Amino acid sequence: AQTVTQSQPEMSVQEAETVTLSCTYDTSESDYYLFWYKQPPSRQMILVIRQEAYKQQNATENRFSVNFQKAAKSFSLKISDSQLGDAAMYFCAYRSAYSNSGYALNFGKGTSLLVTP
Amino acid sequence: EAQVTQNPRYLITVTGKKLTVTCSQNMNHEYMSWYRQDPGLGLRQIYYSMNVEVTDKGDVPEGYKVSRKEKRNFPLILESPSPNQTSLYFCASSLGMNTEAFFGQGTRLTVV
């Protein structure tokens, strides 16, 4: 299975500031999908953003954007204008485009984001 | 409303007592899977199903069973639970490989 690494167990950001969460992955595949999921204290898993590996353009969703570096196998998440509601655990996930993997989501161990007033 | 529904949300049981966690989705998704979440380990896939009557093992299948008799339902069965299966469990479904996975609300299981 592909390995997803989130090297920052915890991060802190002040309200209205920008924070970047890092994610790297290990794969020999050329076609795959990358996701960032948010898990607030309610435990619900919420999709933040999605990136297709064949697309060079970085995905953006409102205040959330990614820096996808395919050659470096890096997929960082940038949160702009941080809000108190952004406080959560963030998981980076990899999904192969090949069915022999069962289309499993391979998750990193997560980064806990604290937002301070 | 499109959703994945898991039951129960919380469960405390004793070692060896068989239990089933139900999962149902109303989006006509073909692909469903179960994950367990443990502190410091992220989410790991237990079993998955790509269609009715088609199931396969994920990364951590030991001690679990699943079935997919209907497209909408994908129950997780613990025949003889043990304390190391104490965890937070998530069911998820998706339409295809390039679409997001919808997650259930999670089931907090404690085996004593």
HADDOCK unambig.tbl for C-alpha pairs under 7 A between the chains (distance, minus, plus):
assign (segid A and resid 33 and name CA) (segid B and resid 98 and name CA) 6.59 0.50 0.50
assign (segid A and resid 43 and name CA) (segid B and resid 105 and name CA) 6.94 0.50 0.50
assign (segid A and resid 43 and name CA) (segid B and resid 106 and name CA) 6.99 0.50 0.50
assign (segid A and resid 44 and name CA) (segid B and resid 105 and name CA) 5.41 0.50 0.50
assign (segid A and resid 45 and name CA) (segid B and resid 103 and name CA) 6.03 0.50 0.50
assign (segid A and resid 97 and name CA) (segid B and resid 97 and name CA) 6.22 0.50 0.50
assign (segid A and resid 102 and name CA) (segid B and resid 48 and name CA) 6.87 0.50 0.50
assign (segid A and resid 103 and name CA) (segid B and resid 97 and name CA) 5.83 0.50 0.50
assign (segid A and resid 104 and name CA) (segid B and resid 45 and name CA) 7.00 0.50 0.50
assign (segid A and resid 107 and name CA) (segid B and resid 42 and name CA) 6.08 0.50 0.50
assign (segid A and resid 107 and name CA) (segid B and resid 43 and name CA) 5.81 0.50 0.50
assign (segid A and resid 108 and name CA) (segid B and resid 42 and name CA) 5.80 0.50 0.50
assign (segid A and resid 109 and name CA) (segid B and resid 40 and name CA) 5.71 0.50 0.50
assign (segid A and resid 109 and name CA) (segid B and resid 41 and name CA) 5.02 0.50 0.50
assign (segid A and resid 109 and name CA) (segid B and resid 42 and name CA) 3.98 0.50 0.50
assign (segid A and resid 110 and name CA) (segid B and resid 42 and name CA) 6.05 0.50 0.50
